[in-house]
Amino acid sequence: MIEQLGEKMWLINNVDLLQFVEDSHTYFLNGNRCQSVTRIVRSILGDSYKNVPQSILKAKAEYGNQVHEWIEWYLTSPTRCLDEVEDFPILTKTQKRSIDQFVQNYKFLRTDYSEIYCERPVALFDKYCGMYDILLRNEKETLLADIKTTAKLDIQYLEWQLGFYKLGLELQGIGVDRCAVLWVPKDDLIEFVEINAKTKEECLEALRVYEEQQENQVTE
């Protein structure tokens, strides 16, 4: 169970206090700094963005933040008419086409699920933390989804990222039945892609290898 206490601050299972510092992308669990899931995945696959200029990364991050905003706003706004898009917080002229398409094709993400959570943290073994984008639940299933705005969809990255998030949710007592990504590479294109997340066993083995690598670096 997660209770939000304030901006980027949560209480997990009535015991653990988790804080997220957005500027440095840093997590603190009960005051102790945790490694991010992003860092773990990059240790497995490498950092595909290390040679990309910061100006390009900043522009792409701003677009990604905008897309996250309106998708999460649509899913969680309790008073929004499901077929009405005129009052959406349009951030670019072309985004209206995205919203129109999203409402038309993916309304089920809002109407078919009784519980909708966006931007919630997960913690793994008091050492690692991450932030999932969307968790949808009804009496039949629990769907875990990420939002991506990259030009190309990195399936391998998503398999690991959602695998770790799924494991973190299971440690909180929340079973996940399906994983997917909402891919929005440009304003007027949205795709819903199912992802075969890495298994619990694969994630635990990856964490073991990562910890072993960190220990070797310390002793060298």
C-alpha positions as CSV (number, residue, x, y, z in Angstrom):
1,M,0.0,0.0,0.0
2,I,1.3,3.5,-0.9
3,E,0.2,6.7,0.6
4,Q,1.3,10.0,-0.9
5,L,2.4,12.4,1.9
6,G,3.4,15.4,-0.3
7,E,5.2,16.4,-3.5
8,K,7.4,13.4,-4.4
9,M,7.1,11.8,-1.0
10,W,5.3,8.5,-0.2
11,L,4.8,6.1,2.7
12,I,5.1,2.5,1.6
13,N,3.2,-0.2,3.6
14,N,2.8,2.2,6.5
15,V,6.5,1.8,7.3
16,D,9.0,3.1,4.7
17,L,9.3,6.7,3.8
18,L,10.4,7.2,0.1
19,Q,11.4,10.6,-1.3
20,F,12.3,11.4,-4.9
21,V,14.5,14.4,-5.8
22,E,13.6,15.1,-9.4
23,D,16.5,17.4,-10.4
24,S,19.1,14.8,-9.7
25,H,16.8,11.8,-10.2
26,T,17.7,10.5,-6.8
27,Y,15.7,8.3,-4.4
28,F,15.9,8.2,-0.6
29,L,14.3,5.4,1.3
30,N,14.1,6.1,5.1
31,G,16.9,8.7,4.5
32,N,19.2,6.3,2.7
33,R,20.1,6.9,-0.9
34,C,19.0,4.1,-3.2
35,Q,20.1,3.1,-6.7
36,S,17.6,3.8,-9.4
37,V,16.1,1.1,-11.6
38,T,17.2,3.2,-14.6
39,R,20.8,2.8,-13.4
40,I,20.4,-1.0,-13.1
41,V,19.0,-1.3,-16.6
42,R,21.8,0.8,-18.1
43,S,24.3,-1.4,-16.3
44,I,22.8,-4.4,-18.2
45,L,22.2,-2.9,-21.6
46,G,24.6,0.1,-21.6
47,D,23.7,3.8,-21.8
48,S,22.4,4.5,-25.3
49,Y,22.2,8.2,-24.6
50,K,25.8,8.9,-23.4
51,N,26.9,10.4,-26.8
52,V,23.8,12.4,-27.4
53,P,24.2,16.2,-26.9
54,Q,22.6,17.6,-23.7
55,S,20.6,20.2,-25.7
56,I,18.9,17.4,-27.7
57,L,18.3,15.4,-24.5
58,K,16.7,18.4,-22.8
59,A,14.4,19.1,-25.7
60,K,13.3,15.4,-25.8
61,A,12.8,15.4,-22.1
62,E,10.5,18.5,-22.3
63,Y,8.4,16.8,-25.0
64,G,8.3,13.6,-22.9
65,N,7.1,15.5,-19.8
66,Q,4.3,17.1,-21.8
67,V,3.1,13.8,-23.1
68,H,3.2,12.2,-19.7
69,E,1.2,15.2,-18.3
70,W,-1.7,15.0,-20.6
71,I,-2.0,11.2,-20.7
72,E,-1.9,11.0,-16.9
73,W,-4.2,14.0,-16.6
74,Y,-6.8,12.3,-18.9
75,L,-6.6,9.0,-17.1
76,T,-7.0,10.4,-13.6
77,S,-9.2,13.5,-14.0
78,P,-12.5,12.4,-12.3
79,T,-14.8,15.0,-13.9
80,R,-13.6,14.9,-17.5
81,C,-16.2,14.0,-20.2
82,L,-14.6,11.1,-22.0
83,D,-15.6,12.3,-25.4
84,E,-14.7,16.0,-24.9
85,V,-11.2,17.2,-25.8
86,E,-11.8,20.9,-26.3
87,D,-10.8,21.7,-22.7
88,F,-7.7,19.6,-22.6
89,P,-4.5,21.5,-21.5
90,I,-3.1,21.6,-25.1
91,L,0.6,22.2,-25.0
92,T,1.3,22.3,-28.8
93,K,-1.0,22.9,-31.7
94,T,-0.6,19.4,-33.1
95,Q,-1.1,17.6,-29.7
96,K,-4.9,17.9,-30.1
97,R,-4.6,15.2,-32.8
98,S,-2.8,13.0,-30.3
99,I,-5.5,13.6,-27.7
100,D,-8.3,12.9,-30.2
101,Q,-6.6,9.7,-31.2
102,F,-6.0,8.7,-27.6
103,V,-9.6,9.3,-26.6
104,Q,-10.8,7.4,-29.6
105,N,-8.6,4.4,-29.5
106,Y,-7.5,4.0,-25.8
107,K,-10.5,5.1,-23.9
108,F,-10.6,1.5,-22.5
109,L,-7.6,2.4,-20.3
110,R,-9.9,4.7,-18.4
111,T,-13.3,3.1,-18.7
112,D,-12.3,-0.6,-18.2
113,Y,-10.4,-0.2,-15.0
114,S,-11.8,0.8,-11.6
115,E,-8.4,1.8,-10.1
116,I,-6.0,4.0,-11.9
117,Y,-2.6,5.1,-10.5
118,C,0.0,7.3,-12.2
119,E,3.6,8.1,-11.2
120,R,3.9,5.9,-8.2
121,P,7.2,4.6,-6.7
122,V,8.3,1.0,-6.2
123,A,11.1,-0.1,-3.9
124,L,13.1,-3.3,-4.1
125,F,14.8,-4.8,-1.0
126,D,15.4,-1.3,0.5
127,K,18.2,-0.8,-2.0
128,Y,16.6,0.1,-5.4
129,C,13.8,2.3,-6.4
130,G,11.9,3.4,-9.5
131,M,8.8,5.2,-10.6
132,Y,6.2,3.5,-12.8
133,D,4.0,5.6,-15.1
134,I,0.6,3.8,-15.0
135,L,-1.0,1.0,-13.0
136,L,-4.5,0.0,-13.9
137,R,-6.6,-2.5,-12.0
138,N,-10.1,-4.1,-12.2
139,E,-11.6,-7.4,-11.0
140,K,-10.0,-9.3,-13.8
141,E,-6.5,-8.1,-14.1
142,T,-3.7,-5.6,-13.2
143,L,-2.0,-3.8,-16.1
144,L,1.4,-2.1,-15.7
145,A,2.3,0.4,-18.4
146,D,5.0,2.8,-19.3
147,I,4.9,5.9,-21.5
148,K,7.7,6.4,-24.0
149,T,8.3,9.2,-26.5
150,T,11.6,8.0,-28.0
151,A,11.9,7.9,-31.8
152,K,12.6,4.2,-31.7
153,L,11.0,1.8,-29.2
154,D,13.7,0.0,-27.2
155,I,11.9,-3.3,-26.4
156,Q,14.9,-4.8,-24.4
157,Y,15.0,-1.7,-22.2
158,L,11.3,-2.0,-21.5
159,E,11.4,-5.7,-20.8
160,W,14.0,-5.0,-18.0
161,Q,12.4,-1.8,-16.7
162,L,8.9,-3.2,-16.4
163,G,10.3,-6.5,-15.1
164,F,11.9,-4.6,-12.1
165,Y,8.8,-2.5,-11.6
166,K,6.7,-5.7,-11.6
167,L,9.0,-7.3,-9.1
168,G,8.8,-4.2,-6.9
169,L,5.0,-4.3,-7.0
170,E,4.9,-8.0,-6.2
171,L,7.1,-7.2,-3.1
172,Q,4.3,-4.8,-2.1
173,G,1.7,-7.5,-2.5
174,I,0.5,-6.4,-5.9
175,G,0.5,-9.0,-8.6
176,V,0.8,-7.8,-12.3
177,D,-0.9,-9.7,-15.1
178,R,0.2,-7.7,-18.1
179,C,2.8,-5.1,-19.1
180,A,2.6,-2.6,-22.0
181,V,3.9,0.7,-23.3
182,L,2.1,3.7,-24.7
183,W,4.5,4.8,-27.4
184,V,4.1,8.4,-28.5
185,P,7.2,9.2,-30.8
186,K,5.5,12.3,-32.2
187,D,2.4,14.4,-31.6
188,D,0.0,12.6,-33.9
189,L,1.1,9.0,-33.4
190,I,0.2,6.7,-30.5
191,E,0.7,3.0,-30.2
192,F,-0.2,0.5,-27.4
193,V,2.4,-2.3,-27.4
194,E,2.4,-5.3,-25.0
195,I,5.7,-6.1,-23.4
196,N,6.9,-9.4,-22.1
197,A,8.6,-8.2,-18.9
198,K,11.6,-10.1,-17.5
199,T,10.7,-12.7,-14.9
200,K,11.3,-12.4,-11.2
201,E,14.1,-14.9,-11.5
202,E,15.8,-13.0,-14.3
203,C,15.6,-9.7,-12.3
204,L,16.9,-11.3,-9.2
205,E,19.9,-12.7,-11.1
206,A,20.6,-9.3,-12.7
207,L,20.5,-7.7,-9.3
208,R,22.9,-10.3,-7.9
209,V,25.4,-9.7,-10.8
210,Y,25.0,-5.9,-10.4
211,E,25.8,-6.1,-6.7
212,E,28.8,-8.3,-7.4
213,Q,30.1,-5.8,-9.9
214,Q,29.7,-3.0,-7.4
215,E,31.6,-4.9,-4.7
216,N,34.4,-5.7,-7.2
217,Q,34.7,-2.0,-8.1
218,V,35.0,-1.1,-4.4
219,T,37.8,-3.6,-3.8
220,E,39.8,-2.7,-6.9
